[in-house]
Amino acid sequence: MKLSSLQKYILLQSFDSKNKLDRKVLLGFYGSSKKKLNRDIMVNSITNSIERLIKKGLIVGFGEITKEKIYINKIRLTKEGRVLAKKALGEQRRLPLRNR
């Protein structure tokens, strides 16, 4: 299963925390980036990644459901998510090399 770097980050962060993980912790993914992104863009991309991981059955979201929208406040890994997180821990990281 192909996962983006943000989705791998979400899995690894929730794997490190044994209980439910708060969404605000996931903003740390963008903390080391050189470009300053708008907070709305960061929150939307995190929300999309969380929703896709929920659809794949890797995490469970906790929050509120209204008529128009779903608000996810905390997440937790499923057993399948733990297996993928362990696999992602074993993968070698990519170096930020540029081709000349």
C-alpha positions as CSV (number, residue, x, y, z in Angstrom):
1,M,0.0,0.0,0.0
2,K,1.5,3.3,-1.1
3,L,1.4,6.1,1.5
4,S,2.5,9.7,1.3
5,S,5.1,11.1,3.6
6,L,2.4,12.9,5.6
7,Q,0.4,9.7,6.1
8,K,3.6,7.9,7.2
9,Y,4.2,10.7,9.7
10,I,0.7,10.4,11.0
11,L,1.1,6.6,11.5
12,L,4.5,7.0,13.2
13,Q,3.3,9.7,15.5
14,S,0.2,7.7,16.5
15,F,2.4,4.6,16.9
16,D,4.7,6.4,19.4
17,S,1.7,7.6,21.5
18,K,0.1,4.6,23.0
19,N,-3.3,6.3,23.5
20,K,-5.3,8.6,21.4
21,L,-3.3,11.3,19.5
22,D,-4.4,14.9,19.4
23,R,-4.5,16.5,15.9
24,K,-2.5,19.5,16.9
25,V,0.6,17.3,17.3
26,L,0.4,16.6,13.5
27,L,1.2,20.2,12.6
28,G,4.8,19.4,13.6
29,F,5.1,17.8,10.1
30,Y,5.3,21.3,8.6
31,G,7.5,22.7,11.3
32,S,10.7,21.8,9.5
33,S,9.7,22.9,6.1
34,K,11.6,25.9,4.6
35,K,8.4,27.5,3.1
36,K,5.9,29.0,5.4
37,L,2.5,27.6,4.5
38,N,-0.9,29.1,5.4
39,R,-2.4,27.4,8.4
40,D,-5.6,26.6,6.5
41,I,-3.7,24.7,3.9
42,M,-1.8,22.7,6.5
43,V,-5.0,21.8,8.4
44,N,-6.8,20.8,5.2
45,S,-4.0,18.5,4.0
46,I,-3.8,16.9,7.4
47,T,-7.6,16.4,7.4
48,N,-7.5,14.8,4.0
49,S,-4.8,12.5,5.0
50,I,-6.6,11.5,8.1
51,E,-9.8,10.8,6.2
52,R,-8.0,8.7,3.7
53,L,-6.3,6.7,6.4
54,I,-9.7,6.1,8.0
55,K,-11.1,4.9,4.7
56,K,-8.2,2.5,4.4
57,G,-9.0,1.2,7.9
58,L,-5.6,2.1,9.3
59,I,-6.8,4.6,12.0
60,V,-9.9,5.4,13.9
61,G,-11.1,9.0,14.3
62,F,-12.8,10.4,17.4
63,G,-14.8,13.7,17.2
64,E,-18.2,15.1,16.4
65,I,-20.5,14.5,13.5
66,T,-22.9,17.3,12.3
67,K,-25.2,17.5,9.4
68,E,-22.7,19.1,7.1
69,K,-19.3,18.1,8.5
70,I,-17.2,15.6,10.5
71,Y,-14.8,17.1,13.1
72,I,-12.0,14.7,14.0
73,N,-10.2,15.7,17.2
74,K,-8.2,12.6,18.1
75,I,-7.0,9.5,16.3
76,R,-5.9,6.0,17.2
77,L,-4.3,3.2,15.3
78,T,-6.0,0.0,14.4
79,K,-4.2,-3.4,14.3
80,E,-3.6,-3.0,10.6
81,G,-2.2,0.5,11.2
82,R,0.2,-0.8,13.8
83,V,1.6,-3.4,11.3
84,L,2.1,-0.7,8.6
85,A,3.7,1.7,11.2
86,K,6.2,-1.0,12.2
87,K,6.9,-1.6,8.5
88,A,7.4,2.1,8.0
89,L,9.8,2.3,10.9
90,G,12.0,-0.3,9.2
91,E,12.2,1.5,5.9
92,Q,15.2,3.6,5.0
93,R,14.5,7.3,4.9
94,R,15.1,9.3,1.7
95,L,17.8,11.8,1.6
96,P,17.0,15.3,0.3
97,L,19.5,15.1,-2.6
98,R,19.1,17.2,-5.7
99,N,20.0,16.1,-9.2
100,R,22.2,18.4,-11.1
